[in-house]
């Protein structure tokens, strides 16, 4: 049973890292998708031409907001599952528990602090852009967005470390499990 749980533990970590990379790709490419200059379909969707760029950015923001709302909820589920697998797998070492704790902390900060602030500032920014000015809001939005990006990169590094020390990976390679 412990071997099966450790396999699920490893699969969860790998899936979480893969999905993190996928969310990064989607979030960065959504603005190009809705950019009328880069995507001719977008220019037809957001007429008249004078508001095309603004409407495209608004649409990309809305898509990214929905993606990150769902992604953050899923990551909370991943945290619960990770702790469950660590508990059920038997002794896996303090390092596995420490890395899981770091992941929970980062996800908690994302879900309960950064994302709500980014969403609220994004709505204000969209309104301010429509009326013609938003430098102060844009600066604060940029700080929160930057903090989210940096902590998400840290989360990806922690996931890599957790995969690296995973007892399942070590057993598959014939190394003794130290995790």
N, C-alpha and C positions, 0 to 999 in steps of 0.2 A: 504493500500500500504506500509506503514512504517513497518508493521509487516512482510510482505513478504521480504522487503529489509533487515530487521534485521535478518531474517532467512538465507538469502543468505550470509550475513556478517558472521554469526556464522559458516555456512557450509564452507565458504572460509577459515576461521581461522583453523578449524579442519582438513580440507583437506591439507592445507599448512603444518601443523605440521606433519600429517601422511606421506606426501610425503617427508618431511625433514628426518624423521626417515628412510624411505625407501631408500633414496639416500645414507644415511650413511651406511646402510647395504650393498647395492650394491657396493659402493666404497671400503669398507673394505674387502669384499669377492672377489673382482675381482682379486686381487693378488694371492689368494689361487686357484682360478679357472685356472689361467694361469701358476701355479707352477707345473712343471713336477714331482717333488717329491710328491706332494699331489694329483695330478690329472693325471692318466696314459694317458688319451687322449691327454693332453697337451704335454707330452713327444714325442708322435708320430707326433704331428703337427710341432714341432720346432726342427727337426733334422738338422744337426748332434748334438749329445749329448753335445759336448764341448760348444755350444752356446745356449743350451736349456734354461738355467736360464735367461740369458740376453734377449733373444727373448721373453720369457714369461713376464718379467717385462716391456719390451717395449710395448707388446700387451696390458697389463693391463693399462699402462699409457695412451695409445691411447684411450682405451675404456672409462676410467675415464675422460679424456679431453673432449670427445664428450658428455658424460653424463652431465658434469658440464656446458658446453657451453649451452646446451638445458635447463638445470635446471635454470641457471641464467636468461636466457631470460624469462622463465615461471614465475620466481619470480618477475621480473619487471612487468609482466602482473598482477600478484597477488597484487602488490603494487598499481597499478592504480585502479584495481577493489576495493580494500579495501578503498581507499580514496573516490571512487565513492559511495560505499555503506554507508560510514559514512556521506557523503554529503546528500544523498537521504533519509537516515533513520530519519532525523530530529535530534533534540538535543540528543546527546549520551554522552556528557560530555567531558571535556578536557582530561581526562585520555585516552580515546579511540584514540583521535587525537594524543596525545603524543606518545602512543605506536606505532601507525601507522607511525609516523615520525621516530621513532627509527628503525623500520623495513625497511623503505625506505633508511635510512642512511646506515644500515648494507648491504642491498642488493646492493646499489650503490657502496660501497667500494668493495664488492665481484666482481661485474660485471666489474667495470672500473679500479680497481687497483690490487687486489690480483690475480684474475684469469688470466688476461693477463701476469702478472709477473710469476706466477706459470707455465703457459704453455710455456713461453719463456725459463725459467730455466730448465723445464723438457726436452725440446728439446736439450738444451746444455748438460744436464746431461746424456741423452741417448747417445749422440755422445761421450762424455767423458768416459762413462762406456765402450763403445765399444773399445775405444783406450787404456783403462787401468787405468785412473786416473781422479778423480773428487771431491776431498775433499772440495775445496773452494766453488764450485758451489753447492755441496750437502748441505753445511752448510746454504747458502743463501736460497736454495730451502726449507730446513727444517724450517727456520724462517717464510717464507711466508706461507708455508703449516700450520704450527702451529698457526699462526695468523688467518688464514681462519677457522681452526677447532674451536678455542676459540670463535671467533665472531659468528660462526654458532651455537655453543652451547648457546651463549647469545641470538641469534635470536630465538632458540627453547624456551628458558625461557620466552622471551617477548611474543611469540605466546601463551604459556600457560597462562600468565598473561592476555592477551587480551581475551582469551576464558573465563577465570575466571570472568572477569568484564563484559562480554558480556551481553547486555540487554536481548537478546533472551534467554540465559541460565537462567538468573534471573527470567524472566517471566515464563519460563517453570517450575521452581521450586516454583512459587507462591510468590517470593520476589519482593518488589518494585524495579523498574529499577532506578539505580543511575549512571551507567556507565560512 
